[in-house]
């Protein structure tokens, strides 16, 4: 340079030097906006507080889409979507099919209380009522079933696998002479003529005498066959010991129903091989048991009184439910037991025949109750301090594995939601994401104190977004909020509360605000523009992070310009807070729909400032232009040699 000096952006020859003040300015354009950040590190591109904005227009910041009111609803006890929206309002069940078919309304069909529901096939299963609603037929039926003798006569007779009861016409220890086709011979032991050691044989001219196995029992009583179906497992009580001794000890517990015929059920039992009264029929009443041998002549009477015989297809009391691999899984927090129904049959939970279709139950030995339902994608069960995962494809090879990790928080059992093969839920440490390995926290941007000690937490999903409804405290101190997490971009937003119950259809999320049911995204529904009930604008508010904290001391904010776009006619208020002081209104305006406009202003000298934007309508924040100027001019001075 020689004697020339380059300083403050200017170049002068040494002999022309004069003292000059030059004002330099810099412009920064912010076009990528983050989400909610309630921490100390909230940047100017994030929001320290907001309501009803979303990341749907990322990188711009847009208000959420208007909701559509589906209908009024009060006393909501549960919502579920399966080929249509099912709601339980008080004791009334309502179902509206997606295809526009006839709606179903069943009054006084259920108890008045919170419901747990899960879908299987075309049916919605409802606990604690243990009912099944068929969405195709529009009918409600009980999962369990019970029957009681009620003083009527009940008969028990050994039969073959087809339920056929045989009446021998030949008796004795020696083979009958000149048998005819169809003759039935009871080959009897001389010392025990009616015992299981005897053998029943059927004669045919083609094959001679053939053994008939009577390893089943036919039980007949009025109404018994109507209460059950083939394949059921029923629990029998009140069967007299005389009957158990005559046929099988299985009559004292769970027995399998192989077939049903009229008022009769065919039971698969393990015969008592020591029985001396096997080949005969027992007639059971409350006063006596009369045993009659197959010859119809030999009888024995056993005096009572005897209690009524009962039969029941039991269904366990379950707290949380899911469907996985054609089974309904559930857990009982009081018993600390995990249950699975019979393969493809949610009416049978205690069927143990040694097959791959068996029911399943296992007691969890770790500390604490099982507070969480299961996600529909896997067989995992969450506790507050860990999770249990079940491996295997059938009951004979199921194995339980336990992992110590951040489990589900107390009261947050309904926060579980699966989005893109990842499970999201509220834990004592915050909101977690679990992809099958180790849960990781995704709520570092949120205030952890506002996520603790929840009274209830409810989760839902729509288009890759996780909706989390939180209730903390009660009465006047109750705090309720609806958080929305964009799982693809990792951004949090907050919406106004409309979600005391939620039900997702995959293409829509239904919310209940205590008075009405709303569709979260109206334009995802067919003919939504003609449906009516669309929100008339959305009330919105945002507060930016501190602007100016990253500026060096020799620069100050000389101008800020907001680039906004209104989709519909919107009312907007812009305010500023200098150095965490009181809010000062900068502008109030009404913007016409579908146009962009700028809101510029010159801030006063300050260390930092925050912007507040609130109003009603549909608004998009496109950019924020920040102009910084030097706090004093640059001084051009001659270099002294």
JOWO-V297196 format. One record per backbone hydrogen bond with DSSP energy under -1.0 kcal/mol. CO is the residue of the C=O (numbers start at 1). NH is the residue of the N-H. If there is no record, write none. Layout:
co=CO nh=NH
co=CO nh=NH
This chain:
co=1 nh=4
co=5 nh=12
co=7 nh=10
co=10 nh=7
co=12 nh=5
co=13 nh=16
co=22 nh=634
co=24 nh=630
co=26 nh=628
co=28 nh=626
co=30 nh=624
co=35 nh=47
co=39 nh=42
co=43 nh=46
co=45 nh=34
co=46 nh=545
co=47 nh=37
co=49 nh=543
co=51 nh=541
co=52 nh=64
co=54 nh=62
co=55 nh=58
co=57 nh=60
co=59 nh=33
co=61 nh=621
co=62 nh=54
co=66 nh=522
co=67 nh=535
co=68 nh=519
co=71 nh=517
co=75 nh=90
co=77 nh=115
co=78 nh=88
co=80 nh=86
co=83 nh=98
co=84 nh=82
co=85 nh=96
co=86 nh=80
co=87 nh=94
co=88 nh=77
co=89 nh=92
co=91 nh=109
co=91 nh=110
co=92 nh=89
co=93 nh=106
co=94 nh=87
co=95 nh=104
co=96 nh=85
co=97 nh=100
co=104 nh=95
co=106 nh=93
co=111 nh=113
co=116 nh=127
co=118 nh=125
co=120 nh=123
co=122 nh=135
co=123 nh=120
co=124 nh=133
co=125 nh=118
co=126 nh=130
co=126 nh=131
co=127 nh=116
co=130 nh=143
co=131 nh=126
co=132 nh=141
co=133 nh=124
co=134 nh=138
co=139 nh=134
co=141 nh=132
co=145 nh=313
co=147 nh=311
co=149 nh=152
co=154 nh=284
co=155 nh=220
co=156 nh=282
co=157 nh=218
co=159 nh=216
co=160 nh=163
co=164 nh=160
co=170 nh=186
co=172 nh=188
co=180 nh=183
co=183 nh=203
co=184 nh=169
co=184 nh=170
co=185 nh=201
co=186 nh=172
co=187 nh=199
co=192 nh=195
co=194 nh=279
co=195 nh=198
co=199 nh=187
co=200 nh=212
co=201 nh=185
co=202 nh=210
co=203 nh=182
co=204 nh=208
co=208 nh=204
co=210 nh=202
co=216 nh=159
co=217 nh=267
co=218 nh=157
co=219 nh=265
co=220 nh=155
co=221 nh=224
co=229 nh=232
co=232 nh=257
co=234 nh=255
co=235 nh=312
co=237 nh=310
co=240 nh=244
co=241 nh=245
co=242 nh=246
co=243 nh=247
co=247 nh=272
co=248 nh=251
co=249 nh=252
co=250 nh=253
co=253 nh=236
co=255 nh=234
co=256 nh=268
co=257 nh=231
co=259 nh=266
co=261 nh=264
co=263 nh=221
co=264 nh=261
co=265 nh=219
co=266 nh=258
co=266 nh=259
co=267 nh=217
co=272 nh=275
co=275 nh=196
co=278 nh=280
co=279 nh=294
co=281 nh=292
co=282 nh=156
co=283 nh=290
co=284 nh=154
co=286 nh=306
co=287 nh=304
co=288 nh=285
co=289 nh=302
co=290 nh=283
co=291 nh=300
co=292 nh=281
co=293 nh=296
co=298 nh=293
co=300 nh=291
co=302 nh=289
co=309 nh=149
co=310 nh=237
co=311 nh=147
co=312 nh=235
co=313 nh=145
co=320 nh=331
co=322 nh=329
co=326 nh=344
co=327 nh=324
co=328 nh=341
co=329 nh=322
co=330 nh=339
co=331 nh=319
co=331 nh=320
co=332 nh=336
co=332 nh=337
co=336 nh=364
co=337 nh=332
co=338 nh=362
co=339 nh=330
co=340 nh=360
co=342 nh=345
co=345 nh=348
co=348 nh=342
co=351 nh=359
co=355 nh=358
co=357 nh=343
co=360 nh=340
co=362 nh=338
co=369 nh=371
co=375 nh=378
co=378 nh=380
co=379 nh=390
co=381 nh=388
co=382 nh=372
co=383 nh=408
co=384 nh=407
co=386 nh=383
co=387 nh=403
co=388 nh=381
co=389 nh=401
co=391 nh=399
co=394 nh=397
co=399 nh=391
co=401 nh=389
co=403 nh=387
co=409 nh=412
co=411 nh=457
co=412 nh=415
co=414 nh=459
co=417 nh=424
co=419 nh=422
co=422 nh=419
co=423 nh=434
co=424 nh=417
co=425 nh=432
co=426 nh=409
co=427 nh=430
co=430 nh=427
co=431 nh=442
co=432 nh=425
co=433 nh=440
co=434 nh=423
co=440 nh=433
co=443 nh=446
co=445 nh=38
co=447 nh=450
co=448 nh=451
co=456 nh=471
co=458 nh=469
co=460 nh=467
co=462 nh=465
co=464 nh=487
co=465 nh=462
co=466 nh=485
co=467 nh=460
co=468 nh=483
co=469 nh=458
co=470 nh=481
co=471 nh=455
co=471 nh=456
co=472 nh=479
co=474 nh=477
co=475 nh=478
co=479 nh=472
co=481 nh=470
co=482 nh=495
co=483 nh=468
co=484 nh=493
co=485 nh=466
co=486 nh=490
co=491 nh=486
co=492 nh=36
co=493 nh=484
co=494 nh=52
co=501 nh=512
co=503 nh=510
co=508 nh=505
co=509 nh=520
co=510 nh=503
co=511 nh=518
co=512 nh=500
co=515 nh=73
co=516 nh=513
co=517 nh=70
co=517 nh=71
co=518 nh=511
co=519 nh=68
co=521 nh=524
co=522 nh=525
co=525 nh=528
co=533 nh=69
co=535 nh=537
co=538 nh=617
co=540 nh=615
co=541 nh=51
co=542 nh=613
co=543 nh=48
co=543 nh=49
co=547 nh=609
co=548 nh=551
co=552 nh=555
co=554 nh=631
co=556 nh=629
co=559 nh=627
co=560 nh=601
co=561 nh=625
co=562 nh=599
co=563 nh=622
co=563 nh=623
co=564 nh=597
co=565 nh=620
co=566 nh=594
co=570 nh=591
co=571 nh=616
co=572 nh=589
co=573 nh=614
co=574 nh=586
co=574 nh=587
co=575 nh=612
co=576 nh=584
co=577 nh=610
co=578 nh=581
co=584 nh=576
co=587 nh=574
co=589 nh=572
co=591 nh=570
co=595 nh=566
co=597 nh=564
co=599 nh=562
co=601 nh=560
co=608 nh=579
co=609 nh=547
co=610 nh=577
co=611 nh=544
co=612 nh=575
co=613 nh=542
co=614 nh=573
co=615 nh=540
co=616 nh=571
co=617 nh=538
co=618 nh=567
co=619 nh=63
co=620 nh=565
co=621 nh=61
co=623 nh=563
co=624 nh=30
co=625 nh=561
co=626 nh=28
co=627 nh=558
co=627 nh=559
co=628 nh=26
co=629 nh=556
